[in-house]
Amino acid sequence: MAAKTEESTLGYEQARDELIEVVRRLEAGGTTLEESLALWERGEELAKVCRRWLEGARARLDAALSESEAEPTADEDEN
């Protein structure tokens, strides 16, 4: 359960940087099967954290764009 709490407090940059390190270690090889599996699982968790942050950012951008499209411009107010 501690991993879930940690995941929710990780910022995007932290998760991304750790994911980069996990991938680097996996690509370098030299780890046992058990270590590789643990790294893979951690990478999956970190990827989910990054995905949630990016989806949240996309939702905020979409909401902001919708708001700006719904607001009348100065030209529309004059007509």
C-alpha positions in Angstrom: 0.0 0.0 0.0 3.0 2.3 0.5 3.7 2.1 -3.2 0.3 3.5 -4.0 0.8 6.5 -1.6 4.2 7.1 -3.1 2.9 7.0 -6.6 0.2 9.6 -5.8 2.8 12.0 -4.4 5.3 11.7 -7.3 5.4 14.6 -9.6 5.5 14.1 -13.4 9.2 15.0 -13.6 10.2 12.8 -10.7 8.3 9.8 -12.2 9.7 10.5 -15.7 13.3 10.7 -14.4 13.0 7.5 -12.4 11.4 5.8 -15.4 14.3 6.9 -17.6 16.7 5.4 -15.1 14.7 2.1 -14.9 14.8 1.8 -18.7 18.6 2.6 -18.7 19.2 -0.1 -16.2 17.1 -2.7 -18.1 18.8 -1.9 -21.4 22.3 -2.1 -19.8 21.5 -5.7 -18.7 23.6 -7.5 -16.1 20.7 -7.9 -13.7 19.2 -11.1 -12.5 15.8 -12.2 -13.8 14.3 -11.2 -10.4 15.9 -7.8 -10.5 14.8 -7.3 -14.1 11.2 -8.2 -13.3 11.2 -5.8 -10.3 12.6 -3.1 -12.5 10.0 -3.8 -15.2 7.1 -3.7 -12.6 8.5 -0.4 -11.3 8.7 1.0 -14.8 5.0 0.0 -15.4 4.0 1.8 -12.2 6.0 4.9 -13.2 4.5 4.9 -16.7 1.0 4.9 -15.2 1.9 7.9 -13.0 3.2 9.8 -16.0 0.2 8.9 -18.1 -2.2 10.1 -15.3 -0.3 13.4 -15.1 -0.4 13.8 -18.9 -4.1 12.9 -19.1 -4.8 15.5 -16.3 -2.9 18.1 -18.2 -4.8 17.3 -21.4 -8.1 17.6 -19.6 -7.1 21.0 -18.2 -6.0 22.2 -21.6 -9.2 21.0 -23.2 -11.3 22.7 -20.5 -9.4 26.0 -21.0 -9.8 25.8 -24.7 -13.5 25.1 -24.3 -13.9 28.1 -22.0 -12.1 30.4 -24.4 -14.2 29.3 -27.3 -17.4 29.8 -25.3 -16.5 33.4 -24.3 -17.6 36.0 -26.8 -14.8 38.0 -28.4 -14.7 41.8 -28.4 -15.8 41.8 -32.1 -18.8 39.6 -31.2 -19.9 41.9 -28.4 -20.0 44.9 -30.8 -22.4 43.2 -33.2 
